[in-house]
Amino acid sequence: MVAVLKRSASWCLHVVALVVGRVQTEVVARRHGGGRLWVLDLDNTLADTWPSFLGEHPSERARLAGLEPLAGMIEATHHAARREGAGTVVLSHRAIRHWGVTRSWLRRHGITLRWWELVLVDSPADKVAHLRRWCSAGCDVVYWDDLTHGTERGREERYDAVIAAVAALPLVHHGVEEIAAVVAVADPGRSERVAALLEEVGLGADGGRSGGR
């Protein structure tokens, strides 16, 4: 019975996420159609997320609330967009139940968003439909997203199918290499610390910077 209730609750949250996401996407399309729109991933783009998987936390909410910003990225993306007068949206692969803690984290680090500007999706692939809608509305989209995963397991892998779908859209995508370049300038010692951290937990290092979502 408990398992059935959990499945039902998960399905309901999935439906809620779909409905809310569609409404948010339409509001963004109407407000920013014909203008510049910066779309920003969160985990391992704005937030330094993957190291958090290597430790223990009292809850998933506590883990998310305790993330550190990824050095230089908020300034290079959100703040840069605001200086040029562009719209900004955070588009993240996170469960809808974490919308509140996510918005609080963003506010704490200088990113204040209206409700329609924080869009959470159930998988990285789900991001493509939102991006396609904004492009079709005439938005000049600048998209920052590493689209990788797995560094916390010692191996960085890319979401190749998603990257290919994004590449087919009329937008500018800044991926893992561009993010790494920003971080290297803001925090030159990061690569050595990453290698040491992975060695410490017995995973080794592959030279990558972060596995994102």
C-alpha positions as a printed Julia matrix, in Angstrom:
213×3 Matrix{Float64}:
  0.0    0.0     0.0
  2.81   2.39    0.89
  4.56   1.64   -2.39
  1.36   2.36   -4.33
  0.93   5.69   -2.52
  4.52   6.64   -3.25
  4.08   5.85   -6.95
  0.87   7.86   -7.05
  2.52  10.83   -5.34
  5.47  10.65   -7.75
  3.1   10.58  -10.74
  1.14  13.56   -9.38
  4.33  15.57   -8.92
  5.38  14.68  -12.45
  2.08  15.98  -13.83
  2.36  19.14  -11.74
  5.88  19.73  -13.04
  4.7   19.34  -16.64
  1.78  21.74  -16.25
  3.74  24.36  -14.32
  6.65  24.11  -16.76
  4.4   24.67  -19.77
  2.81  27.73  -18.18
  6.2   29.14  -17.24
  7.54  28.56  -20.72
  4.64  30.37  -22.33
  5.02  33.36  -20.0
  8.72  33.56  -20.82
  8.01  33.27  -24.56
  5.47  36.11  -24.45
  7.62  38.39  -22.33
 10.92  37.86  -24.14
  9.9   36.99  -27.71
 12.07  39.04  -30.05
 14.58  39.86  -27.3
 17.73  38.4   -25.79
 17.16  35.57  -23.3
 19.92  33.95  -21.23
 18.95  30.42  -20.15
 21.1   29.06  -17.33
 21.52  25.57  -16.0
 22.03  25.3   -12.25
 23.88  22.17  -11.15
 27.54  22.33  -12.18
 26.9   25.49  -14.14
 25.92  28.03  -11.49
 26.32  25.71   -8.48
 29.29  23.48   -7.67
 27.11  20.42   -7.25
 28.95  17.2    -7.96
 31.26  17.23   -4.89
 28.14  17.22   -2.69
 27.43  13.65   -3.77
 30.67  12.49   -2.14
 29.57  13.36    1.41
 26.66  12.62    3.7
 23.78  15.01    4.32
 20.79  14.91    6.65
 18.44  15.31    3.69
 18.35  16.07   -0.02
 17.03  19.52    0.81
 20.01  20.13    3.09
 22.41  19.0     0.37
 20.92  21.4    -2.15
 20.77  24.29    0.31
 24.44  23.85    1.19
 25.88  23.97   -2.33
 28.59  26.5    -3.1
 28.46  28.67   -6.24
 30.77  27.6    -9.05
 33.51  30.21   -9.11
 32.94  33.04  -11.58
 29.82  31.63  -13.18
 27.1   33.78  -11.61
 29.02  36.91  -12.6
 29.7   35.62  -16.13
 26.09  34.61  -16.78
 23.28  36.06  -14.7
 24.98  39.32  -13.8
 26.27  39.78  -17.36
 22.76  39.22  -18.72
 21.29  41.78  -16.35
 23.91  44.36  -17.28
 22.93  44.09  -20.93
 19.21  44.22  -20.12
 18.48  40.66  -21.25
 15.96  38.3   -19.73
 17.19  35.39  -17.61
 15.72  31.97  -16.89
 17.15  29.14  -14.8
 16.32  25.78  -16.43
 17.36  22.9   -14.19
 16.99  19.14  -13.98
 15.56  18.95  -10.46
 12.4   17.57   -8.92
  9.57  20.09   -8.61
  9.45  19.5    -4.85
 12.83  21.26   -4.63
 11.57  24.46   -6.3
 11.46  26.36   -2.99
 14.94  25.44   -1.77
 16.28  26.13   -5.25
 14.77  29.6    -5.38
 16.08  30.36   -1.88
 19.6   29.29   -2.9
 19.48  31.52   -5.96
 18.29  34.52   -3.92
 21.03  33.95   -1.35
 23.6   34.2    -4.12
 22.24  37.33   -5.75
 19.85  35.86   -8.31
 16.28  37.07   -7.82
 13.81  35.42  -10.18
 10.08  35.73  -10.7
  8.1   32.53  -10.45
  8.1   31.86  -14.17
 11.87  32.31  -14.45
 12.79  29.15  -12.51
 11.83  26.1   -14.56
 12.5   22.6   -13.2
 12.34  19.51  -15.4
 12.4   15.75  -14.8
 15.33  14.97  -17.11
 18.03  16.78  -19.11
 16.22  15.79  -22.33
 13.12  17.69  -21.19
 15.06  20.95  -21.44
 15.01  20.78  -25.23
 11.26  21.4   -25.58
 11.49  24.57  -23.48
 14.45  25.84  -25.48
 12.69  25.06  -28.76
  9.6   27.02  -27.68
 11.64  30.07  -26.72
 13.53  29.95  -29.99
 10.28  29.65  -31.94
  8.96  32.72  -30.1
 11.84  34.71  -31.52
 13.99  34.79  -28.41
 17.7   35.32  -29.03
 18.76  32.5   -26.7
 22.15  32.28  -25.0
 22.26  28.92  -23.21
 24.8   27.95  -20.54
 24.7   24.27  -19.53
 27.51  21.76  -19.03
 25.25  18.81  -20.01
 27.56  16.29  -18.39
 27.27  13.83  -15.54
 29.26  11.3   -13.55
 32.31  13.15  -12.24
 31.36  12.13   -8.69
 31.89   8.55   -9.92
 35.3    9.39  -11.35
 34.22   9.61  -14.99
 32.73  12.61  -16.75
 30.23  11.71  -19.47
 28.19  13.91  -21.77
 24.51  13.84  -22.59
 25.32  13.4   -26.27
 21.74  13.1   -27.53
 20.71  16.27  -25.68
 23.79  18.14  -26.9
 22.95  17.14  -30.48
 19.34  18.3   -30.08
 20.5   21.62  -28.65
 22.98  22.04  -31.5
 20.09  21.8   -33.96
 18.35  24.82  -32.41
 18.97  28.45  -33.41
 20.74  29.43  -30.2
 24.23  29.9   -28.75
 25.22  27.09  -26.41
 28.1   27.49  -23.97
 28.95  24.04  -22.65
 31.44  22.31  -20.42
 34.54  23.77  -22.08
 33.35  27.37  -21.81
 32.28  26.84  -18.2
 35.67  25.33  -17.38
 37.38  28.35  -18.93
 35.4   30.78  -16.76
 36.1   28.74  -13.62
 39.81  28.44  -14.43
 40.14  32.22  -14.46
 38.06  32.77  -11.32
 39.6   29.87   -9.36
 42.96  28.77  -10.83
 43.53  26.12   -8.16
 40.27  24.26   -8.72
 41.58  21.56  -11.07
 44.2   20.49   -8.53
 41.61  20.37   -5.74
 39.25  18.31   -7.91
 42.0   15.79   -8.66
 42.92  15.57   -4.98
 39.28  15.12   -3.94
 38.68  12.3    -6.4
 41.91  10.59   -5.34
 40.9   10.94   -1.7
 37.66   9.04   -2.26
 39.43   6.44   -4.4
 38.0    7.37   -7.76
 40.97   8.9    -9.52
 40.64  11.94  -11.78
 40.06  12.21  -15.51
 40.87  15.9   -15.84
 37.21  16.92  -16.14
 35.63  19.66  -14.09
 32.16  18.56  -13.15
 29.36  16.19  -13.93
 26.17  18.19  -14.25
 22.48  17.79  -14.63
